[in-house]
Amino acid sequence: MSPEEIKNLKTGVIVLAGLGLLYLIVSKKNDNSGSAQDPTGNGGYIPVIPVFNAQKVSTALWEAMKDRGTEEEAILEVLKYVNQNQFAQVIIAFGKLNYNPVTGDQVNYNPFGSLTKYDLKFWLKEELSAQEYAILRSKYPNSL
């Protein structure tokens, strides 16, 4: 090959490489980030978001606290995704229920009297440790 042909070959390779690079820069990228039907870009799978139900949450809390031996982890798990406004609804749904603060259950050992009814705030304060209650107070400062 002559020096002129080698020079032309190098120039041609550089021009082709430049055109290829220009094509990659200017060409429209394939957008896999989603569409109007699937804005998440996760292939059409849209997770079901459970509807908040204050009555179900309050019932779950009562179930975790009603007997001796409180299920602290269950209480924290139930309240894990409950925000401040929802917690206020849970307090209303819980209402006031019979509670024996001496034994930590709903058993009335006095045959001549009845148990006092207490709200959710009282139940949580009695049933949780000071540290666990402080965690909830920091999460729900307007309610606890």
C-alpha positions in Angstrom: 0.0 0.0 0.0 1.2 3.4 -0.9 1.5 6.2 1.7 -1.3 8.0 0.0 -3.6 5.0 0.4 -2.7 4.5 4.1 -3.5 8.2 4.7 -6.9 7.9 3.0 -7.6 4.7 4.9 -6.9 6.4 8.3 -9.0 9.4 7.3 -11.9 7.1 6.3 -11.7 5.2 9.6 -11.7 8.5 11.6 -14.6 9.9 9.5 -16.6 6.7 10.1 -15.9 6.6 13.8 -16.9 10.3 14.1 -20.2 9.6 12.2 -20.9 6.6 14.5 -20.2 8.7 17.6 -22.4 11.5 16.2 -25.2 9.0 15.5 -25.1 7.7 19.1 -25.2 11.2 20.5 -28.0 12.5 18.3 -30.2 9.4 18.0 -33.2 9.2 20.2 -32.6 6.9 23.2 -35.0 4.0 23.9 -36.8 5.1 27.1 -37.4 2.1 29.3 -38.4 4.2 32.3 -42.1 3.7 31.8 -45.1 4.9 30.0 -48.4 6.5 30.7 -49.8 3.1 31.6 -46.7 2.1 33.6 -44.8 5.1 34.9 -42.6 3.0 37.1 -40.9 1.1 34.3 -41.3 -2.2 36.0 -42.9 -4.1 33.2 -46.6 -3.4 33.9 -46.5 -4.7 37.5 -48.2 -2.2 39.7 -48.3 -3.3 43.3 -51.6 -3.2 45.2 -51.5 -0.5 47.9 -53.7 -1.6 50.8 -56.4 0.8 51.7 -56.1 2.2 55.2 -58.7 1.0 57.6 -58.6 2.5 61.1 -61.0 -0.1 62.5 -58.8 -3.0 61.3 -55.7 -1.3 62.8 -57.4 -0.7 66.1 -58.6 -4.3 66.3 -55.1 -5.6 65.5 -53.7 -3.4 68.3 -56.4 -4.6 70.7 -55.6 -8.2 69.8 -51.9 -7.6 70.6 -52.7 -6.1 74.0 -55.9 -7.7 75.3 -54.3 -10.6 77.2 -51.4 -10.9 79.5 -48.1 -10.9 77.7 -48.3 -8.0 75.2 -47.0 -8.6 71.7 -44.9 -5.5 71.5 -43.5 -6.4 68.1 -47.0 -6.9 66.7 -48.0 -3.4 67.9 -44.9 -1.8 66.2 -45.5 -3.8 63.0 -49.2 -2.8 62.8 -48.2 0.9 63.3 -45.2 0.7 60.9 -47.0 2.3 57.9 -49.6 4.4 59.9 -49.0 8.1 59.6 -49.9 10.9 62.1 -53.4 11.6 60.6 -54.2 7.9 60.3 -53.1 7.3 63.9 -55.6 9.9 65.0 -58.3 7.9 63.2 -57.1 4.7 64.9 -57.5 6.4 68.3 -61.1 7.3 67.5 -61.8 3.8 66.2 -60.3 2.2 69.3 -62.5 4.3 71.5 -62.4 3.3 75.2 -62.3 -0.3 76.2 -62.3 -2.2 79.5 -58.9 -2.6 81.0 -57.4 -3.8 84.2 -54.2 -1.8 84.8 -53.1 -4.1 87.7 -53.0 -7.3 85.7 -52.7 -5.9 82.2 -55.7 -7.7 80.7 -59.4 -7.4 80.6 -60.2 -9.7 83.5 -62.3 -8.3 86.3 -61.4 -9.9 89.6 -63.8 -7.7 91.6 -67.3 -9.3 91.5 -68.9 -6.2 92.9 -67.5 -3.7 90.4 -66.7 -3.2 86.8 -63.5 -2.4 84.9 -62.8 1.1 83.9 -62.6 1.9 80.2 -59.5 3.5 78.9 -58.4 5.0 75.5 -55.6 3.7 73.3 -53.1 6.2 74.7 -53.5 4.7 78.1 -53.4 1.1 76.8 -50.2 1.7 74.9 -48.5 3.5 77.8 -49.4 0.5 80.1 -48.5 -2.2 77.7 -45.3 -1.0 76.1 -41.9 -0.4 77.7 -40.9 3.2 78.2 -38.5 3.0 75.3 -41.1 1.6 72.9 -43.7 4.1 74.0 -41.1 6.9 73.4 -40.6 5.6 69.9 -44.4 5.9 69.3 -44.5 9.4 70.9 -41.8 10.6 68.5 -43.7 9.2 65.6 -47.1 10.5 66.8 -46.3 13.7 68.8 -49.8 15.2 68.3 -51.6 12.1 69.6 -49.5 10.6 72.3 
